[in-house]
């Protein structure tokens, strides 16, 4: 999973997971907290 910042022309790697680890997409609250912490930088 990745986040694209068009304004700065950057791609942030957010999360690497396998379907063996997680049966689907990570929980929205986990994704939101990760994105919030990246955007603080």
mmCIF entry with sequence, helices, sheets and N, C-alpha, C, O atoms, coordinates in Angstrom:
data_MODEL
# 
_entry.id   MODEL 
# 
_entity.id                         1 
_entity.type                       polymer 
_entity.pdbx_number_of_molecules   1 
# 
_entity_poly.entity_id                      1 
_entity_poly.type                           'polypeptide(L)' 
_entity_poly.nstd_linkage                   no 
_entity_poly.nstd_monomer                   no 
_entity_poly.pdbx_seq_one_letter_code       
;(UNK)(UNK)(UNK)(UNK)(UNK)(UNK)(UNK)(UNK)(UNK)(UNK)(UNK)(UNK)(UNK)(UNK)(UNK)(UNK)
(UNK)(UNK)(UNK)(UNK)(UNK)(UNK)(UNK)(UNK)(UNK)(UNK)(UNK)(UNK)(UNK)(UNK)(UNK)(UNK)
(UNK)(UNK)(UNK)(UNK)(UNK)(UNK)(UNK)(UNK)(UNK)
;
_entity_poly.pdbx_seq_one_letter_code_can   XXXXXXXXXXXXXXXXXXXXXXXXXXXXXXXXXXXXXXXXX 
_entity_poly.pdbx_strand_id                 A 
# 
loop_
_entity_poly_seq.entity_id 
_entity_poly_seq.num 
_entity_poly_seq.mon_id 
_entity_poly_seq.hetero 
1 1  UNK n 
1 2  UNK n 
1 3  UNK n 
1 4  UNK n 
1 5  UNK n 
1 6  UNK n 
1 7  UNK n 
1 8  UNK n 
1 9  UNK n 
1 10 UNK n 
1 11 UNK n 
1 12 UNK n 
1 13 UNK n 
1 14 UNK n 
1 15 UNK n 
1 16 UNK n 
1 17 UNK n 
1 18 UNK n 
1 19 UNK n 
1 20 UNK n 
1 21 UNK n 
1 22 UNK n 
1 23 UNK n 
1 24 UNK n 
1 25 UNK n 
1 26 UNK n 
1 27 UNK n 
1 28 UNK n 
1 29 UNK n 
1 30 UNK n 
1 31 UNK n 
1 32 UNK n 
1 33 UNK n 
1 34 UNK n 
1 35 UNK n 
1 36 UNK n 
1 37 UNK n 
1 38 UNK n 
1 39 UNK n 
1 40 UNK n 
1 41 UNK n 
# 
_struct_asym.id          A 
_struct_asym.entity_id   1 
# 
_struct_conf.conf_type_id            HELX_P 
_struct_conf.id                      HELX_P1 
_struct_conf.pdbx_PDB_helix_id       AA1 
_struct_conf.beg_label_comp_id       UNK 
_struct_conf.beg_label_asym_id       A 
_struct_conf.beg_label_seq_id        28 
_struct_conf.pdbx_beg_PDB_ins_code   ? 
_struct_conf.end_label_comp_id       UNK 
_struct_conf.end_label_asym_id       A 
_struct_conf.end_label_seq_id        39 
_struct_conf.pdbx_end_PDB_ins_code   ? 
_struct_conf.beg_auth_comp_id        UNK 
_struct_conf.beg_auth_asym_id        A 
_struct_conf.beg_auth_seq_id         28 
_struct_conf.end_auth_comp_id        UNK 
_struct_conf.end_auth_asym_id        A 
_struct_conf.end_auth_seq_id         39 
_struct_conf.pdbx_PDB_helix_class    1 
_struct_conf.details                 ? 
_struct_conf.pdbx_PDB_helix_length   12 
# 
_struct_conf_type.id          HELX_P 
_struct_conf_type.criteria    ? 
_struct_conf_type.reference   ? 
# 
_struct_sheet.id               AA1 
_struct_sheet.type             ? 
_struct_sheet.number_strands   2 
_struct_sheet.details          ? 
# 
_struct_sheet_order.sheet_id     AA1 
_struct_sheet_order.range_id_1   1 
_struct_sheet_order.range_id_2   2 
_struct_sheet_order.offset       ? 
_struct_sheet_order.sense        anti-parallel 
# 
loop_
_struct_sheet_range.sheet_id 
_struct_sheet_range.id 
_struct_sheet_range.beg_label_comp_id 
_struct_sheet_range.beg_label_asym_id 
_struct_sheet_range.beg_label_seq_id 
_struct_sheet_range.pdbx_beg_PDB_ins_code 
_struct_sheet_range.end_label_comp_id 
_struct_sheet_range.end_label_asym_id 
_struct_sheet_range.end_label_seq_id 
_struct_sheet_range.pdbx_end_PDB_ins_code 
_struct_sheet_range.beg_auth_comp_id 
_struct_sheet_range.beg_auth_asym_id 
_struct_sheet_range.beg_auth_seq_id 
_struct_sheet_range.end_auth_comp_id 
_struct_sheet_range.end_auth_asym_id 
_struct_sheet_range.end_auth_seq_id 
AA1 1 UNK A 2  ? UNK A 5  ? UNK A 2  UNK A 5  
AA1 2 UNK A 10 ? UNK A 13 ? UNK A 10 UNK A 13 
# 
loop_
_atom_site.group_PDB 
_atom_site.id 
_atom_site.type_symbol 
_atom_site.label_atom_id 
_atom_site.label_alt_id 
_atom_site.label_comp_id 
_atom_site.label_asym_id 
_atom_site.label_entity_id 
_atom_site.label_seq_id 
_atom_site.pdbx_PDB_ins_code 
_atom_site.Cartn_x 
_atom_site.Cartn_y 
_atom_site.Cartn_z 
_atom_site.occupancy 
_atom_site.B_iso_or_equiv 
_atom_site.pdbx_formal_charge 
_atom_site.auth_seq_id 
_atom_site.auth_comp_id 
_atom_site.auth_asym_id 
_atom_site.auth_atom_id 
_atom_site.pdbx_PDB_model_num 
ATOM 1   N N  . UNK A 1 1  ? 0.855  -1.160  0.000  1.00 0.00 ? 1  UNK A N  1 
ATOM 2   C CA . UNK A 1 1  ? 0.000  0.000   0.000  1.00 0.00 ? 1  UNK A CA 1 
ATOM 3   C C  . UNK A 1 1  ? 0.909  1.234   0.000  1.00 0.00 ? 1  UNK A C  1 
ATOM 4   O O  . UNK A 1 1  ? 1.941  1.251   0.671  1.00 0.00 ? 1  UNK A O  1 
ATOM 5   N N  . UNK A 1 2  ? 0.524  2.245   -0.743 1.00 0.00 ? 2  UNK A N  1 
ATOM 6   C CA . UNK A 1 2  ? 1.357  3.435   -0.843 1.00 0.00 ? 2  UNK A CA 1 
ATOM 7   C C  . UNK A 1 2  ? 0.485  4.681   -0.927 1.00 0.00 ? 2  UNK A C  1 
ATOM 8   O O  . UNK A 1 2  ? -0.706 4.607   -1.233 1.00 0.00 ? 2  UNK A O  1 
ATOM 9   N N  . UNK A 1 3  ? 1.102  5.828   -0.650 1.00 0.00 ? 3  UNK A N  1 
ATOM 10  C CA . UNK A 1 3  ? 0.440  7.124   -0.699 1.00 0.00 ? 3  UNK A CA 1 
ATOM 11  C C  . UNK A 1 3  ? 1.224  7.992   -1.674 1.00 0.00 ? 3  UNK A C  1 
ATOM 12  O O  . UNK A 1 3  ? 2.450  8.066   -1.591 1.00 0.00 ? 3  UNK A O  1 
ATOM 13  N N  . UNK A 1 4  ? 0.526  8.650   -2.597 1.00 0.00 ? 4  UNK A N  1 
ATOM 14  C CA . UNK A 1 4  ? 1.181  9.511   -3.590 1.00 0.00 ? 4  UNK A CA 1 
ATOM 15  C C  . UNK A 1 4  ? 0.921  10.963  -3.234 1.00 0.00 ? 4  UNK A C  1 
ATOM 16  O O  . UNK A 1 4  ? -0.225 11.365  -3.033 1.00 0.00 ? 4  UNK A O  1 
ATOM 17  N N  . UNK A 1 5  ? 2.002  11.761  -3.157 1.00 0.00 ? 5  UNK A N  1 
ATOM 18  C CA . UNK A 1 5  ? 1.914  13.194  -2.926 1.00 0.00 ? 5  UNK A CA 1 
ATOM 19  C C  . UNK A 1 5  ? 2.248  13.873  -4.247 1.00 0.00 ? 5  UNK A C  1 
ATOM 20  O O  . UNK A 1 5  ? 3.418  14.036  -4.593 1.00 0.00 ? 5  UNK A O  1 
ATOM 21  N N  . UNK A 1 6  ? 1.214  14.268  -4.981 1.00 0.00 ? 6  UNK A N  1 
ATOM 22  C CA . UNK A 1 6  ? 1.420  14.879  -6.295 1.00 0.00 ? 6  UNK A CA 1 
ATOM 23  C C  . UNK A 1 6  ? 2.154  16.212  -6.207 1.00 0.00 ? 6  UNK A C  1 
ATOM 24  O O  . UNK A 1 6  ? 2.950  16.545  -7.085 1.00 0.00 ? 6  UNK A O  1 
ATOM 25  N N  . UNK A 1 7  ? 1.886  16.974  -5.149 1.00 0.00 ? 7  UNK A N  1 
ATOM 26  C CA . UNK A 1 7  ? 2.503  18.291  -4.998 1.00 0.00 ? 7  UNK A CA 1 
ATOM 27  C C  . UNK A 1 7  ? 4.010  18.221  -4.855 1.00 0.00 ? 7  UNK A C  1 
ATOM 28  O O  . UNK A 1 7  ? 4.728  19.067  -5.389 1.00 0.00 ? 7  UNK A O  1 
ATOM 29  N N  . UNK A 1 8  ? 4.492  17.222  -4.140 1.00 0.00 ? 8  UNK A N  1 
ATOM 30  C CA . UNK A 1 8  ? 5.937  17.067  -3.924 1.00 0.00 ? 8  UNK A CA 1 
ATOM 31  C C  . UNK A 1 8  ? 6.554  16.000  -4.821 1.00 0.00 ? 8  UNK A C  1 
ATOM 32  O O  . UNK A 1 8  ? 7.758  15.749  -4.757 1.00 0.00 ? 8  UNK A O  1 
ATOM 33  N N  . UNK A 1 9  ? 5.725  15.371  -5.660 1.00 0.00 ? 9  UNK A N  1 
ATOM 34  C CA . UNK A 1 9  ? 6.179  14.297  -6.543 1.00 0.00 ? 9  UNK A CA 1 
ATOM 35  C C  . UNK A 1 9  ? 6.872  13.178  -5.755 1.00 0.00 ? 9  UNK A C  1 
ATOM 36  O O  . UNK A 1 9  ? 7.949  12.711  -6.126 1.00 0.00 ? 9  UNK A O  1 
ATOM 37  N N  . UNK A 1 10 ? 6.220  12.760  -4.651 1.00 0.00 ? 10 UNK A N  1 
ATOM 38  C CA . UNK A 1 10 ? 6.765  11.716  -3.788 1.00 0.00 ? 10 UNK A CA 1 
ATOM 39  C C  . UNK A 1 10 ? 5.776  10.568  -3.672 1.00 0.00 ? 10 UNK A C  1 
ATOM 40  O O  . UNK A 1 10 ? 4.562  10.760  -3.741 1.00 0.00 ? 10 UNK A O  1 
ATOM 41  N N  . UNK A 1 11 ? 6.318  9.376   -3.495 1.00 0.00 ? 11 UNK A N  1 
ATOM 42  C CA . UNK A 1 11 ? 5.516  8.192   -3.201 1.00 0.00 ? 11 UNK A CA 1 
ATOM 43  C C  . UNK A 1 11 ? 6.006  7.644   -1.863 1.00 0.00 ? 11 UNK A C  1 
ATOM 44  O O  . UNK A 1 11 ? 7.192  7.360   -1.695 1.00 0.00 ? 11 UNK A O  1 
ATOM 45  N N  . UNK A 1 12 ? 5.079  7.498   -0.913 1.00 0.00 ? 12 UNK A N  1 
ATOM 46  C CA . UNK A 1 12 ? 5.402  6.980   0.406  1.00 0.00 ? 12 UNK A CA 1 
ATOM 47  C C  . UNK A 1 12 ? 4.927  5.537   0.507  1.00 0.00 ? 12 UNK A C  1 
ATOM 48  O O  . UNK A 1 12 ? 3.751  5.251   0.286  1.00 0.00 ? 12 UNK A O  1 
ATOM 49  N N  . UNK A 1 13 ? 5.835  4.633   0.839  1.00 0.00 ? 13 UNK A N  1 
ATOM 50  C CA . UNK A 1 13 ? 5.460  3.263   1.110  1.00 0.00 ? 13 UNK A CA 1 
ATOM 51  C C  . UNK A 1 13 ? 4.829  3.227   2.497  1.00 0.00 ? 13 UNK A C  1 
ATOM 52  O O  . UNK A 1 13 ? 5.461  3.632   3.472  1.00 0.00 ? 13 UNK A O  1 
ATOM 53  N N  . UNK A 1 14 ? 3.590  2.747   2.596  1.00 0.00 ? 14 UNK A N  1 
ATOM 54  C CA . UNK A 1 14 ? 2.877  2.755   3.864  1.00 0.00 ? 14 UNK A CA 1 
ATOM 55  C C  . UNK A 1 14 ? 2.897  1.411   4.559  1.00 0.00 ? 14 UNK A C  1 
ATOM 56  O O  . UNK A 1 14 ? 3.157  1.325   5.759  1.00 0.00 ? 14 UNK A O  1 
ATOM 57  N N  . UNK A 1 15 ? 2.625  0.379   3.814  1.00 0.00 ? 15 UNK A N  1 
ATOM 58  C CA . UNK A 1 15 ? 2.377  -0.889  4.475  1.00 0.00 ? 15 UNK A CA 1 
ATOM 59  C C  . UNK A 1 15 ? 2.706  -2.023  3.516  1.00 0.00 ? 15 UNK A C  1 
ATOM 60  O O  . UNK A 1 15 ? 2.265  -2.019  2.367  1.00 0.00 ? 15 UNK A O  1 
ATOM 61  N N  . UNK A 1 16 ? 3.471  -2.979  3.982  1.00 0.00 ? 16 UNK A N  1 
ATOM 62  C CA . UNK A 1 16 ? 3.714  -4.192  3.217  1.00 0.00 ? 16 UNK A CA 1 
ATOM 63  C C  . UNK A 1 16 ? 3.091  -5.338  4.010  1.00 0.00 ? 16 UNK A C  1 
ATOM 64  O O  . UNK A 1 16 ? 3.439  -5.561  5.169  1.00 0.00 ? 16 UNK A O  1 
ATOM 65  N N  . UNK A 1 17 ? 2.182  -6.050  3.387  1.00 0.00 ? 17 UNK A N  1 
ATOM 66  C CA . UNK A 1 17 ? 1.558  -7.187  4.051  1.00 0.00 ? 17 UNK A CA 1 
ATOM 67  C C  . UNK A 1 17 ? 1.197  -8.241  3.015  1.00 0.00 ? 17 UNK A C  1 
ATOM 68  O O  . UNK A 1 17 ? 1.036  -7.947  1.831  1.00 0.00 ? 17 UNK A O  1 
ATOM 69  N N  . UNK A 1 18 ? 1.075  -9.454  3.482  1.00 0.00 ? 18 UNK A N  1 
ATOM 70  C CA . UNK A 1 18 ? 0.656  -10.536 2.610  1.00 0.00 ? 18 UNK A CA 1 
ATOM 71  C C  . UNK A 1 18 ? -0.754 -10.957 2.992  1.00 0.00 ? 18 UNK A C  1 
ATOM 72  O O  . UNK A 1 18 ? -1.223 -10.670 4.094  1.00 0.00 ? 18 UNK A O  1 
ATOM 73  N N  . UNK A 1 19 ? -1.416 -11.631 2.085  1.00 0.00 ? 19 UNK A N  1 
ATOM 74  C CA . UNK A 1 19 ? -2.763 -12.108 2.394  1.00 0.00 ? 19 UNK A CA 1 
ATOM 75  C C  . UNK A 1 19 ? -2.729 -13.264 3.386  1.00 0.00 ? 19 UNK A C  1 
ATOM 76  O O  . UNK A 1 19 ? -3.758 -13.648 3.943  1.00 0.00 ? 19 UNK A O  1 
ATOM 77  N N  . UNK A 1 20 ? -1.549 -13.809 3.597  1.00 0.00 ? 20 UNK A N  1 
ATOM 78  C CA . UNK A 1 20 ? -1.408 -14.824 4.645  1.00 0.00 ? 20 UNK A CA 1 
ATOM 79  C C  . UNK A 1 20 ? -1.460 -14.153 6.016  1.00 0.00 ? 20 UNK A C  1 
ATOM 80  O O  . UNK A 1 20 ? -2.027 -14.702 6.961  1.00 0.00 ? 20 UNK A O  1 
ATOM 81  N N  . UNK A 1 21 ? -0.858 -12.949 6.121  1.00 0.00 ? 21 UNK A N  1 
ATOM 82  C CA . UNK A 1 21 ? -0.875 -12.191 7.379  1.00 0.00 ? 21 UNK A CA 1 
ATOM 83  C C  . UNK A 1 21 ? -2.252 -11.595 7.652  1.00 0.00 ? 21 UNK A C  1 
ATOM 84  O O  . UNK A 1 21 ? -2.764 -11.678 8.769  1.00 0.00 ? 21 UNK A O  1 
ATOM 85  N N  . UNK A 1 22 ? -2.840 -11.000 6.633  1.00 0.00 ? 22 UNK A N  1 
ATOM 86  C CA . UNK A 1 22 ? -4.154 -10.370 6.749  1.00 0.00 ? 22 UNK A CA 1 
ATOM 87  C C  . UNK A 1 22 ? -5.031 -10.923 5.643  1.00 0.00 ? 22 UNK A C  1 
ATOM 88  O O  . UNK A 1 22 ? -4.602 -11.000 4.492  1.00 0.00 ? 22 UNK A O  1 
ATOM 89  N N  . UNK A 1 23 ? -6.241 -11.305 5.973  1.00 0.00 ? 23 UNK A N  1 
ATOM 90  C CA . UNK A 1 23 ? -7.134 -11.900 4.981  1.00 0.00 ? 23 UNK A CA 1 
ATOM 91  C C  . UNK A 1 23 ? -7.705 -10.863 4.015  1.00 0.00 ? 23 UNK A C  1 
ATOM 92  O O  . UNK A 1 23 ? -8.279 -11.221 2.987  1.00 0.00 ? 23 UNK A O  1 
ATOM 93  N N  . UNK A 1 24 ? -7.550 -9.598  4.338  1.00 0.00 ? 24 UNK A N  1 
ATOM 94  C CA . UNK A 1 24 ? -8.019 -8.526  3.468  1.00 0.00 ? 24 UNK A CA 1 
ATOM 95  C C  . UNK A 1 24 ? -7.232 -7.270  3.748  1.00 0.00 ? 24 UNK A C  1 
ATOM 96  O O  . UNK A 1 24 ? -6.114 -7.322  4.261  1.00 0.00 ? 24 UNK A O  1 
ATOM 97  N N  . UNK A 1 25 ? -7.807 -6.173  3.418  1.00 0.00 ? 25 UNK A N  1 
ATOM 98  C CA . UNK A 1 25 ? -7.180 -4.879  3.644  1.00 0.00 ? 25 UNK A CA 1 
ATOM 99  C C  . UNK A 1 25 ? -7.083 -4.592  5.150  1.00 0.00 ? 25 UNK A C  1 
ATOM 100 O O  . UNK A 1 25 ? -7.977 -4.979  5.902  1.00 0.00 ? 25 UNK A O  1 
ATOM 101 N N  . UNK A 1 26 ? -6.007 -3.918  5.604  1.00 0.00 ? 26 UNK A N  1 
ATOM 102 C CA . UNK A 1 26 ? -5.911 -3.540  7.015  1.00 0.00 ? 26 UNK A CA 1 
ATOM 103 C C  . UNK A 1 26 ? -7.093 -2.662  7.434  1.00 0.00 ? 26 UNK A C  1 
ATOM 104 O O  . UNK A 1 26 ? -7.718 -2.009  6.598  1.00 0.00 ? 26 UNK A O  1 
ATOM 105 N N  . UNK A 1 27 ? -7.385 -2.652  8.707  1.00 0.00 ? 27 UNK A N  1 
ATOM 106 C CA . UNK A 1 27 ? -8.496 -1.872  9.247  1.00 0.00 ? 27 UNK A CA 1 
ATOM 107 C C  . UNK A 1 27 ? -8.319 -0.381  8.947  1.00 0.00 ? 27 UNK A C  1 
ATOM 108 O O  . UNK A 1 27 ? -7.203 0.136   8.999  1.00 0.00 ? 27 UNK A O  1 
ATOM 109 N N  . UNK A 1 28 ? -9.414 0.305   8.634  1.00 0.00 ? 28 UNK A N  1 
ATOM 110 C CA . UNK A 1 28 ? -9.362 1.731   8.279  1.00 0.00 ? 28 UNK A CA 1 
ATOM 111 C C  . UNK A 1 28 ? -8.709 2.580   9.361  1.00 0.00 ? 28 UNK A C  1 
ATOM 112 O O  . UNK A 1 28 ? -7.955 3.499   9.040  1.00 0.00 ? 28 UNK A O  1 
ATOM 113 N N  . UNK A 1 29 ? -8.978 2.299   10.641 1.00 0.00 ? 29 UNK A N  1 
ATOM 114 C CA . UNK A 1 29 ? -8.393 3.125   11.715 1.00 0.00 ? 29 UNK A CA 1 
ATOM 115 C C  . UNK A 1 29 ? -6.873 2.949   11.756 1.00 0.00 ? 29 UNK A C  1 
ATOM 116 O O  . UNK A 1 29 ? -6.150 3.896   12.068 1.00 0.00 ? 29 UNK A O  1 
ATOM 117 N N  . UNK A 1 30 ? -6.383 1.746   11.445 1.00 0.00 ? 30 UNK A N  1 
ATOM 118 C CA . UNK A 1 30 ? -4.936 1.530   11.398 1.00 0.00 ? 30 UNK A CA 1 
ATOM 119 C C  . UNK A 1 30 ? -4.314 2.281   10.230 1.00 0.00 ? 30 UNK A C  1 
ATOM 120 O O  . UNK A 1 30 ? -3.244 2.874   10.368 1.00 0.00 ? 30 UNK A O  1 
ATOM 121 N N  . UNK A 1 31 ? -4.978 2.258   9.087  1.00 0.00 ? 31 UNK A N  1 
ATOM 122 C CA . UNK A 1 31 ? -4.480 2.973   7.914  1.00 0.00 ? 31 UNK A CA 1 
ATOM 123 C C  . UNK A 1 31 ? -4.477 4.482   8.176  1.00 0.00 ? 31 UNK A C  1 
ATOM 124 O O  . UNK A 1 31 ? -3.514 5.172   7.843  1.00 0.00 ? 31 UNK A O  1 
ATOM 125 N N  . UNK A 1 32 ? -5.560 4.988   8.773  1.00 0.00 ? 32 UNK A N  1 
ATOM 126 C CA . UNK A 1 32 ? -5.659 6.423   9.042  1.00 0.00 ? 32 UNK A CA 1 
ATOM 127 C C  . UNK A 1 32 ? -4.564 6.889   9.992  1.00 0.00 ? 32 UNK A C  1 
ATOM 128 O O  . UNK A 1 32 ? -3.958 7.936   9.763  1.00 0.00 ? 32 UNK A O  1 
ATOM 129 N N  . UNK A 1 33 ? -4.300 6.131   11.055 1.00 0.00 ? 33 UNK A N  1 
ATOM 130 C CA . UNK A 1 33 ? -3.257 6.548   12.001 1.00 0.00 ? 33 UNK A CA 1 
ATOM 131 C C  . UNK A 1 33 ? -1.880 6.526   11.332 1.00 0.00 ? 33 UNK A C  1 
ATOM 132 O O  . UNK A 1 33 ? -1.042 7.380   11.620 1.00 0.00 ? 33 UNK A O  1 
ATOM 133 N N  . UNK A 1 34 ? -1.642 5.572   10.456 1.00 0.00 ? 34 UNK A N  1 
ATOM 134 C CA . UNK A 1 34 ? -0.372 5.511   9.736  1.00 0.00 ? 34 UNK A CA 1 
ATOM 135 C C  . UNK A 1 34 ? -0.220 6.697   8.796  1.00 0.00 ? 34 UNK A C  1 
ATOM 136 O O  . UNK A 1 34 ? 0.843  7.317   8.755  1.00 0.00 ? 34 UNK A O  1 
ATOM 137 N N  . UNK A 1 35 ? -1.262 7.024   8.042  1.00 0.00 ? 35 UNK A N  1 
ATOM 138 C CA . UNK A 1 35 ? -1.217 8.165   7.127  1.00 0.00 ? 35 UNK A CA 1 
ATOM 139 C C  . UNK A 1 35 ? -1.041 9.460   7.901  1.00 0.00 ? 35 UNK A C  1 
ATOM 140 O O  . UNK A 1 35 ? -0.267 10.322  7.487  1.00 0.00 ? 35 UNK A O  1 
ATOM 141 N N  . UNK A 1 36 ? -1.752 9.614   9.029  1.00 0.00 ? 36 UNK A N  1 
ATOM 142 C CA . UNK A 1 36 ? -1.601 10.828  9.854  1.00 0.00 ? 36 UNK A CA 1 
ATOM 143 C C  . UNK A 1 36 ? -0.166 10.987  10.337 1.00 0.00 ? 36 UNK A C  1 
ATOM 144 O O  . UNK A 1 36 ? 0.364  12.098  10.329 1.00 0.00 ? 36 UNK A O  1 
ATOM 145 N N  . UNK A 1 37 ? 0.473  9.898   10.756 1.00 0.00 ? 37 UNK A N  1 
ATOM 146 C CA . UNK A 1 37 ? 1.849  10.001  11.252 1.00 0.00 ? 37 UNK A CA 1 
ATOM 147 C C  . UNK A 1 37 ? 2.814  10.358  10.119 1.00 0.00 ? 37 UNK A C  1 
ATOM 148 O O  . UNK A 1 37 ? 3.785  11.079  10.350 1.00 0.00 ? 37 UNK A O  1 
ATOM 149 N N  . UNK A 1 38 ? 2.568  9.870   8.910  1.00 0.00 ? 38 UNK A N  1 
ATOM 150 C CA . UNK A 1 38 ? 3.434  10.204  7.762  1.00 0.00 ? 38 UNK A CA 1 
ATOM 151 C C  . UNK A 1 38 ? 3.255  11.671  7.372  1.00 0.00 ? 38 UNK A C  1 
ATOM 152 O O  . UNK A 1 38 ? 4.231  12.349  7.053  1.00 0.00 ? 38 UNK A O  1 
ATOM 153 N N  . UNK A 1 39 ? 2.032  12.156  7.394  1.00 0.00 ? 39 UNK A N  1 
ATOM 154 C CA . UNK A 1 39 ? 1.785  13.536  6.988  1.00 0.00 ? 39 UNK A CA 1 
ATOM 155 C C  . UNK A 1 39 ? 2.330  14.549  7.988  1.00 0.00 ? 39 UNK A C  1 
ATOM 156 O O  . UNK A 1 39 ? 2.499  15.718  7.641  1.00 0.00 ? 39 UNK A O  1 
ATOM 157 N N  . UNK A 1 40 ? 2.609  14.132  9.215  1.00 0.00 ? 40 UNK A N  1 
ATOM 158 C CA . UNK A 1 40 ? 3.208  15.022  10.221 1.00 0.00 ? 40 UNK A CA 1 
ATOM 159 C C  . UNK A 1 40 ? 4.664  15.314  9.911  1.00 0.00 ? 40 UNK A C  1 
ATOM 160 O O  . UNK A 1 40 ? 5.198  16.333  10.350 1.00 0.00 ? 40 UNK A O  1 
ATOM 161 N N  . UNK A 1 41 ? 5.310  14.440  9.165  1.00 0.00 ? 41 UNK A N  1 
ATOM 162 C CA . UNK A 1 41 ? 6.760  14.567  8.868  1.00 0.00 ? 41 UNK A CA 1 
ATOM 163 C C  . UNK A 1 41 ? 7.009  15.683  7.899  1.00 0.00 ? 41 UNK A C  1 
ATOM 164 O O  . UNK A 1 41 ? 8.156  15.939  7.534  1.00 0.00 ? 41 UNK A O  1 
# 
